[in-house]
């Protein structure tokens, strides 16, 4: 009769069920989160979308005021549409490559029209709006007061512009809706002609579900309705003027702002968790040895270790220290003064009527140079202790 030792299916399931259930839970969670996120921002900033994050409502209001809206998805169409009677809205400027940004700015800088940049980050704002620098920290306040003399902002009043914050490096730029002294909406006049560039720190005033709040609708209508034609540019990955390999963004360019501070916070949190969960050793607990070991065996074992390591200095220190500890009570000295030459040597010299220099060299001198000198030192220490013990 033979017995099989190979694992059965039940045994394999028992061993792997924990890992399998964890992976299944992780997969279900990921799919659920992805589904929720994909549905929440469907059609974001799309002028055709009636979803909460779409922008169809603002285009309908503009159409009622005689402003036509044209949707483009390529850079060539956006450049061709730039003119003095049009407003070019760039929905996601950070999706453009450096070459695309430079080409777009060259087409709009002297066109005499208006360019509206929606939430541009440090990647794009310096190219598309020279003289403006994006601050790494975003605004914590969604609704802000105008805080400037720009007519459009003063008529609209409070609005949901909180998002990216910007600083300016040249004169003549209108700074509005400040959050902690940094503007979240800018109007940058063109260096030549009557055109300008509007930098919006957040897309909230253009979204369907936020348009009826605060002065969002008024501000959006004034910024986008200053010209009879609105060109809504939604950059896409299928653009024929996509980036060449040498212009592709690096990994650090794709990371969101503040990633470094987030990484440092995670590092410190992990370090604190490691300190919290680290094993703490308590005081030493004496334990009875199962076998009694003779003192002579311990001495011989330690002596062999010293000899194997050629540690004559440590052996000599051990011999001298043990001798001094035994001599101190014989001389009437406290144990704390056993290793103090200024106290031990005079008391020992008076007891034996011997030169103190010789005693100092014997008890506190340099280590012996060879095994023979170490043996001689041990003999002399034994002789000294015997002489002190003699009545």
Long-range contacts (C-beta under 8 A, 24 or more apart in sequence): 44-203, 45-91, 45-92, 45-118, 45-203, 45-206, 45-207, 45-234, 46-71, 46-234, 47-71, 47-232, 49-208, 50-208, 51-208, 52-207, 52-208, 52-209, 53-207, 53-208, 53-209, 54-207, 54-208, 55-206, 55-207, 55-208, 55-232, 56-208, 57-208, 57-211, 58-206, 58-211, 58-217, 58-220, 58-221, 58-224, 59-230, 59-232, 61-217, 61-221, 62-221, 62-224, 62-225, 62-230, 65-221, 65-225, 66-228, 67-224, 67-225, 67-227, 67-228, 67-229, 67-230, 68-228, 68-229, 68-230, 69-230, 69-232, 70-229, 70-230, 70-231, 70-232, 71-232, 71-234, 72-231, 72-232, 72-233, 72-234, 73-233, 73-234, 73-235, 73-236, 73-238, 73-239, 74-236, 74-239, 74-240, 74-241, 75-100, 75-103, 75-104, 75-235, 75-239, 75-241, 76-240, 76-241, 77-233, 78-104, 78-107, 78-231, 78-233, 79-103, 79-104, 79-107, 79-108, 81-229, 81-231, 82-107, 82-108, 82-111, 82-113, 82-115, 82-231, 83-111, 83-112, 83-113, 83-229, 84-111, 84-112, 84-113, 84-193, 84-194, 84-195, 84-227, 85-113, 85-227, 85-228, 85-229, 86-113, 86-114, 86-227, 86-228, 86-229, 86-230, 86-231, 87-113, 87-114, 87-115, 87-116, 87-223, 87-224, 87-225, 87-226, 87-227, 87-229, 87-230, 87-231, 88-113, 88-114, 88-115, 88-116, 88-231, 88-233, 89-115, 89-116, 89-118, 89-224, 89-230, 89-231, 89-232, 89-233, 90-115, 90-116, 90-117, 90-118, 90-120, 90-128, 90-233, 90-235, 91-118, 91-203, 91-232, 91-233, 91-234, 91-235, 92-118, 92-119, 92-234, 92-235, 93-117, 93-118, 93-119, 93-120, 93-121, 93-124, 93-125, 93-128, 93-235, 94-120, 94-121, 94-123, 94-124, 95-235, 95-237, 96-124, 96-235, 97-242, 97-243, 97-247, 97-248, 97-249, 98-127, 98-243, 98-247, 99-241, 99-243, 99-244, 99-247, 100-235, 100-239, 100-241, 100-243, 101-127, 101-128, 102-127, 103-241, 104-128, 105-130, 108-195, 108-197, 109-190, 109-191, 109-192, 109-195, 110-190, 110-192, 110-193, 110-195, 111-193, 111-195, 112-190, 112-193, 112-194, 112-195, 113-195, 113-227, 114-195, 114-196, 114-197, 114-198, 114-223, 114-226, 114-227, 115-195, 115-196, 115-197, 115-198, 116-197, 116-198, 116-200, 116-223, 116-224, 117-197, 117-198, 117-199, 117-200, 118-200, 118-203, 118-206, 119-163, 119-164, 119-200, 119-201, 119-202, 119-203, 120-164, 120-199, 121-164, 121-257, 122-257, 123-249, 123-253, 125-166, 125-199, 128-197, 129-186, 129-188, 129-197, 129-199, 130-170, 130-188, 131-168, 131-169, 131-170, 131-173, 131-188, 132-166, 132-167, 132-168, 132-169, 132-173, 132-186, 132-188, 132-199, 133-166, 133-167, 133-168, 133-169, 134-164, 134-165, 134-166, 135-164, 135-165, 135-166, 135-167, 135-182, 136-257, 136-258, 137-165, 137-257, 137-258, 138-162, 138-163, 138-164, 138-165, 138-257, 139-163, 139-164, 139-165, 139-179, 139-180, 139-182, 139-184, 139-201, 139-202, 140-179, 141-179, 142-202, 142-204, 143-214, 144-177, 144-178, 144-179, 144-184, 145-177, 146-176, 146-177, 147-176, 147-177, 147-178, 148-174, 148-175, 148-176, 148-177, 148-183, 149-174, 150-174, 150-176, 150-187, 152-219, 152-222, 152-223, 153-177, 153-185, 153-219, 155-215, 155-218, 155-222, 156-215, 156-216, 156-218, 156-219, 156-222, 157-214, 157-215, 157-218, 158-214, 158-215, 159-205, 159-214, 159-215, 159-216, 159-218, 159-219, 160-202, 160-204, 160-205, 160-210, 160-213, 160-214, 160-216, 161-185, 161-200, 161-201, 161-202, 161-204, 161-205, 161-219, 162-201, 162-202, 162-204, 163-200, 163-201, 163-202, 163-203, 163-204, 164-201, 164-202, 165-201, 166-199, 166-201, 177-201, 198-223, 307-371, 312-367, 312-368, 312-369, 312-370, 312-371, 312-373, 312-374, 313-367, 315-374, 316-367, 316-368, 316-374, 316-377, 317-367, 319-377, 319-378, 319-381, 320-363, 320-364, 320-377, 320-381, 323-363, 323-381, 323-384, 323-385, 324-363, 326-385, 327-384, 327-385, 327-388, 330-388, 330-389, 331-388, 348-388, 351-388, 352-387, 352-388, 359-384
